Amino acid sequence: MKKIIYLFIIGAGFLGVQSCTDLNEEFLDEASATGLTDKQAADGIIAPVYARLPDIFLHTGYFALQEISTDEAILPYRGGTDWGDNGIYLDLHRHTFQSTSANVRNTWNNILQGMSRAIAAINELPTINDANAKVYLAEARGMRAYYNMLTLDLYGVAFVKENLGATSKIIRRDEAVEYIKSELMAIENDLSTTVGPGRLTKGAVWGLLARLHLNAAVYRDPYAATFTFKPEDMDKVIEYSDKIITSGQYQLSPDYFKIFDSDNNTNKELIFAVDQRAELNGHNRLMYFSLSGDQFPLPAFPAANGTDGPGITSDFYDTWVSAYGSDDPATMDPRFTKTNQAITDTCVAAESYNFNRGILRGQQYGLIRRNGAFVRCSDGRYKIGPLFNDSRNRPTTPVIFTKNVDFSVAGSDYSTGYRVLKYEFSKKSASGRNFGDADYSIIRLADIYLMRAEAKLRKSNDAAGALADVNLVRASRTATKPAPALTQMSLDLLYRERGFEFYWEMLRRTDMIRFGKYEGTWTEKTNSDPQKRIFPIPQTAIDGASNLPGYLVQNPSY
């Protein structure tokens, strides 16, 4: 049997045409892999299919496209010196992004490379004589469909390609929806149910099918003034959601923030996730992205601080305020914040130090750094106290996160905007920034309940059924006082609830479009062009396909 190892390089031709930015594969034959068993060969073929996910979900990639383009997150030009990046984050938020945007290009390239790896695995796994090969083949085919879901959602296109030497067929709208659906349905019976959230399982495919049917109205007619949600699509959302819920494999987590802990690979709420365990070389970047430059989450690393990146918008914060009125959302909803350290001067042992999580407001407390080292108490423990902007050469200016943040000079200062720390920092890190082992959720059980609730509302205005699903999720967070039950349900209330449940989880843009909110006005964004629902195809891809006129057509308005 011929055994093959893959080296994945940027080169010519995922699309099947010459391009300096498209993707290609290089194969090394069995001479380079003496002694490789069939199982090792199969494992070596499937692993790269998933390996691109951490790069896709990078804080400056998919996260930026899905969050900073919305009313949930904003990344100003901090202090006039940080996060300028030629205005790409300002453009994302204002919907003035163009086909040359680095975020748009890099996310496209990473997704297409993942797709290319999936196709390579589909071509080679049938030649492997190993018991796992059939399951791996189904996973590779499913991952090709998932990568196509991403390109359809972000760029309005999908690709039909069966082998790396062929030219891709580019499809859009209904044809793309039907193709992705057929691919996922074709592999359902061949998948495992027990391989964990980092690989495709039956449950993961059911979740992807539910999500595909829920968004099908958008994908079929992305610029429509009003989306037509077909009853048969909503029936399928309910059907696949029911399969997951009744399988008994998944459970809502009593502790909301446990879903995002470093050891969440075994959390039963996760259905499909980006496997970030330290031994698999994950990263902590999404964790420190939003924090202050004077917040240091790990006592072992006095150089690993926050970047004063994005904050939540005042608009998004106000949705919490409107929900709970005179009551502080921090006391009413366990999803808003989790307090892990006292808000006072104190001393703590290194192993006991944990950052507060969720939405961070006001004066921040933490490890105090002086002359490159953390201050210790007389007993050797670490001193915890109020933080100041020492790293910004403002030692008398406290780190106080304020509500209002925008692109003005005052609104772009280092402490503007409430911040988000949802995922836990890994204490296995070798630098404080790499080796994050908290899995990033792609699909989790709460989303299944809320998708089912939405389908009930859209199909037959079943407000009672939708309310029951939403309240079940709210009531499940029993590790602390759960959020109070809602007494009514509508699409607007469900949209608000999705914001509370899934903030910072890279679902917001897709939700905003589906609920008809993406052309709204918030903070610095006034653009109401519906064609901005879809990102431009990167100019590098257009240029690379220029030898085939009409083959890769740019999306409208770019």
Backbone hydrogen bonds, N-H to C=O, Kabsch-Sander energy under -0.5 kcal/mol:
donor,donor_aa,acceptor,acceptor_aa,energy
5,I,28,L,-2.2
7,L,26,E,-2.6
9,I,7,L,-0.6
9,I,24,N,-1.2
11,G,9,I,-0.5
11,G,22,D,-1.3
13,G,11,G,-0.5
13,G,17,V,-0.5
24,N,9,I,-1.6
26,E,7,L,-2.4
28,L,5,I,-2.4
32,S,29,D,-2.2
33,A,30,E,-1.7
36,L,33,A,-1.9
41,A,37,T,-2.5
42,A,38,D,-2.6
43,D,39,K,-2.9
44,G,40,Q,-2.5
45,I,41,A,-1.3
46,I,42,A,-2.1
47,A,43,D,-2.1
49,V,46,I,-1.2
50,Y,46,I,-0.8
50,Y,47,A,-1.2
51,A,47,A,-1.2
52,R,48,P,-0.6
53,L,50,Y,-1.9
55,D,52,R,-0.5
56,I,52,R,-2.1
57,F,53,L,-2.6
58,L,55,D,-1.1
61,G,58,L,-1.7
62,Y,56,I,-2.3
63,F,58,L,-1.4
65,L,61,G,-2.1
66,Q,62,Y,-2.5
67,E,63,F,-2.4
68,I,63,F,-0.7
68,I,64,A,-0.9
69,S,64,A,-0.8
70,T,67,E,-1.7
72,E,67,E,-0.5
73,A,67,E,-1.1
74,I,311,G,-2.2
78,R,76,P,-1.5
78,R,82,D,-1.2
79,G,412,S,-2.2
80,G,77,Y,-2.0
81,T,78,R,-2.3
82,D,78,R,-2.7
87,G,84,G,-2.8
88,I,85,D,-1.6
91,D,87,G,-2.7
92,L,88,I,-1.8
93,H,89,Y,-1.8
94,R,90,L,-2.1
95,H,91,D,-1.0
95,H,92,L,-0.6
96,T,91,D,-2.3
97,F,91,D,-0.7
101,S,98,Q,-1.8
105,R,101,S,-2.5
106,N,102,A,-2.9
107,T,103,N,-1.8
108,W,104,V,-1.7
109,N,105,R,-2.6
110,N,106,N,-2.3
111,I,107,T,-2.3
112,L,108,W,-2.6
113,Q,109,N,-2.1
114,G,110,N,-2.0
115,M,111,I,-2.3
116,S,112,L,-2.4
117,R,113,Q,-2.2
118,A,114,G,-1.9
119,I,115,M,-2.3
120,A,116,S,-2.3
121,A,117,R,-2.2
122,I,118,A,-2.4
123,N,119,I,-2.0
124,E,120,A,-1.6
125,L,121,A,-2.9
127,T,124,E,-1.9
128,I,125,L,-1.9
130,D,128,I,-1.4
133,A,130,D,-1.5
136,Y,132,N,-2.8
137,L,133,A,-2.4
138,A,134,K,-1.8
139,E,135,V,-2.4
140,A,136,Y,-2.8
141,R,137,L,-2.2
142,G,138,A,-2.4
143,M,139,E,-2.8
144,R,140,A,-2.1
145,A,141,R,-1.7
146,Y,142,G,-2.4
147,Y,143,M,-2.9
148,N,144,R,-1.8
149,M,145,A,-2.0
150,L,146,Y,-1.9
151,T,147,Y,-2.2
152,L,148,N,-2.4
153,D,149,M,-2.5
154,L,150,L,-2.7
155,Y,151,T,-2.5
156,G,151,T,-0.7
156,G,152,L,-1.1
157,V,151,T,-1.2
158,A,171,I,-2.4
160,V,169,K,-2.7
161,K,159,F,-0.6
166,A,163,N,-1.5
168,S,15,L,-2.1
169,K,160,V,-2.6
170,I,168,S,-0.6
171,I,158,A,-2.5
171,I,169,K,-0.5
175,E,172,R,-0.9
176,A,172,R,-1.2
177,V,173,R,-2.2
178,E,174,D,-2.7
179,Y,175,E,-2.0
180,I,176,A,-2.5
181,K,177,V,-2.4
182,S,178,E,-2.3
183,E,179,Y,-2.1
184,L,180,I,-2.3
185,M,181,K,-2.5
186,A,182,S,-1.7
187,I,183,E,-0.9
187,I,184,L,-0.6
188,E,184,L,-0.8
190,D,187,I,-1.5
191,L,187,I,-0.7
191,L,188,E,-1.0
199,R,196,G,-1.4
202,K,192,S,-1.7
205,V,201,T,-2.3
206,W,202,K,-2.6
207,G,203,G,-2.2
208,L,204,A,-2.4
209,L,205,V,-2.6
210,A,206,W,-2.3
211,R,207,G,-2.3
212,L,208,L,-2.7
213,H,209,L,-2.5
214,L,210,A,-2.2
215,N,211,R,-1.9
216,A,212,L,-0.6
216,A,213,H,-0.5
218,V,215,N,-0.8
219,Y,215,N,-2.3
220,R,216,A,-2.5
221,D,217,A,-1.1
224,A,221,D,-1.8
229,F,227,F,-0.8
230,K,228,T,-0.9
233,D,230,K,-0.6
234,M,230,K,-2.0
235,D,231,P,-2.5
236,K,232,E,-1.5
237,V,233,D,-2.1
238,I,234,M,-2.2
239,E,235,D,-2.7
240,Y,236,K,-2.8
241,S,237,V,-2.2
242,D,238,I,-2.7
243,K,239,E,-1.8
244,I,240,Y,-1.7
245,I,241,S,-2.7
246,T,242,D,-2.9
247,S,243,K,-0.8
247,S,244,I,-0.5
248,G,244,I,-0.5
248,G,245,I,-0.8
251,Q,268,K,-1.3
256,Y,254,P,-0.7
258,K,255,D,-1.1
259,I,255,D,-0.6
259,I,256,Y,-1.3
260,F,257,F,-1.3
261,D,258,K,-1.3
264,N,261,D,-1.5
266,T,263,D,-1.2
267,N,264,N,-1.8
270,L,267,N,-1.3
271,I,443,I,-2.5
272,F,443,I,-2.1
273,A,197,P,-3.3
274,V,440,Y,-3.0
275,D,273,A,-0.8
276,Q,274,V,-0.6
280,L,277,R,-2.6
281,N,278,A,-2.0
282,G,277,R,-0.5
284,N,433,R,-3.1
287,M,284,N,-1.1
288,Y,284,N,-1.8
289,F,285,R,-1.5
291,L,288,Y,-0.6
295,Q,292,S,-1.8
296,F,294,D,-0.5
301,F,298,L,-2.1
304,A,301,F,-1.4
305,N,303,A,-1.1
306,G,292,S,-1.4
306,G,295,Q,-1.2
307,T,288,Y,-1.4
308,D,291,L,-3.8
309,G,289,F,-1.4
311,G,74,I,-2.2
312,I,418,Y,-2.8
313,T,72,E,-1.0
316,F,71,D,-0.6
317,Y,313,T,-2.2
318,D,314,S,-2.2
319,T,315,D,-0.8
319,T,316,F,-1.0
320,W,316,F,-0.8
320,W,317,Y,-1.0
321,V,317,Y,-1.6
322,S,318,D,-2.8
323,A,319,T,-1.3
324,Y,320,W,-1.7
325,G,321,V,-2.0
327,D,324,Y,-2.3
331,T,328,D,-1.8
332,M,328,D,-0.8
333,D,329,P,-2.4
336,F,333,D,-1.8
337,T,333,D,-0.6
338,K,357,R,-1.9
340,N,338,K,-0.6
344,T,342,A,-1.7
346,T,384,I,-2.1
348,V,382,Y,-2.2
352,S,349,A,-1.3
353,Y,349,A,-0.6
353,Y,350,A,-1.1
354,N,352,S,-0.5
357,R,338,K,-2.4
358,G,421,L,-3.2
359,I,336,F,-2.9
360,L,358,G,-0.6
360,L,419,R,-2.9
362,G,401,F,-2.1
364,Q,399,V,-2.5
366,G,385,G,-2.3
368,I,383,K,-1.0
369,R,367,L,-0.6
370,R,373,A,-3.3
373,A,370,R,-1.7
375,V,368,I,-2.8
377,C,381,R,-3.3
380,G,377,C,-2.1
382,Y,348,V,-3.1
383,K,375,V,-2.6
384,I,346,T,-3.1
385,G,366,G,-2.0
387,L,364,Q,-2.8
389,N,394,R,-0.8
389,N,397,T,-2.8
390,D,388,F,-2.2
392,R,389,N,-0.7
393,N,390,D,-2.0
394,R,389,N,-2.7
397,T,394,R,-2.0
399,V,387,L,-2.7
400,I,398,P,-1.4
401,F,362,G,-2.4
401,F,399,V,-0.6
402,T,415,S,-1.8
406,D,411,G,-0.9
412,S,408,S,-1.1
412,S,409,V,-0.5
413,D,410,A,-1.2
416,T,413,D,-1.4
417,G,402,T,-1.4
417,G,404,N,-0.5
419,R,360,L,-1.7
421,L,358,G,-2.5
424,E,260,F,-2.5
429,S,426,S,-0.9
435,F,282,G,-1.8
439,D,437,D,-0.6
440,Y,274,V,-1.4
441,S,439,D,-0.6
442,I,272,F,-2.6
443,I,272,F,-2.5
445,L,269,E,-2.4
447,D,444,R,-0.9
448,I,444,R,-1.2
449,Y,445,L,-2.0
450,L,446,A,-2.2
451,M,447,D,-2.7
452,R,448,I,-2.3
453,A,449,Y,-2.3
454,E,450,L,-2.1
455,A,451,M,-2.5
456,K,452,R,-2.1
457,L,453,A,-1.9
458,R,454,E,-2.9
459,K,455,A,-2.3
460,S,456,K,-1.8
461,N,457,L,-1.6
462,D,456,K,-2.0
463,A,461,N,-2.1
466,A,462,D,-2.3
467,L,463,A,-2.7
468,A,464,A,-2.0
469,D,465,G,-1.7
470,V,466,A,-2.4
471,N,467,L,-2.8
472,L,468,A,-1.8
473,V,469,D,-1.6
474,R,470,V,-2.3
475,A,471,N,-2.8
476,S,472,L,-0.9
476,S,473,V,-0.7
477,R,474,R,-0.9
478,T,476,S,-2.2
479,A,254,P,-2.0
480,T,477,R,-0.6
483,A,474,R,-0.6
494,L,490,S,-2.5
495,Y,491,L,-2.4
496,R,492,D,-2.0
497,E,493,L,-2.3
498,R,494,L,-2.4
499,G,495,Y,-1.6
500,F,496,R,-1.8
501,E,497,E,-2.3
502,F,498,R,-2.6
503,Y,499,G,-0.9
505,E,502,F,-2.0
509,R,66,Q,-1.6
511,D,507,L,-2.3
512,M,508,R,-3.3
513,I,509,R,-2.4
514,R,510,T,-2.1
515,F,511,D,-2.4
516,G,513,I,-1.3
517,K,512,M,-3.3
518,Y,512,M,-0.9
520,G,517,K,-1.7
522,W,525,K,-1.7
525,K,522,W,-4.1
526,T,524,E,-0.6
532,K,529,D,-1.9
533,R,530,P,-1.7
534,I,531,Q,-0.9
535,F,154,L,-3.1
539,Q,99,S,-2.4
541,A,538,P,-0.7
542,I,538,P,-2.0
543,D,539,Q,-3.0
544,G,540,T,-2.0
545,A,541,A,-1.3
546,S,543,D,-1.4
548,L,545,A,-2.0
551,Y,548,L,-2.2
553,V,551,Y,-0.7
558,Y,555,N,-1.2
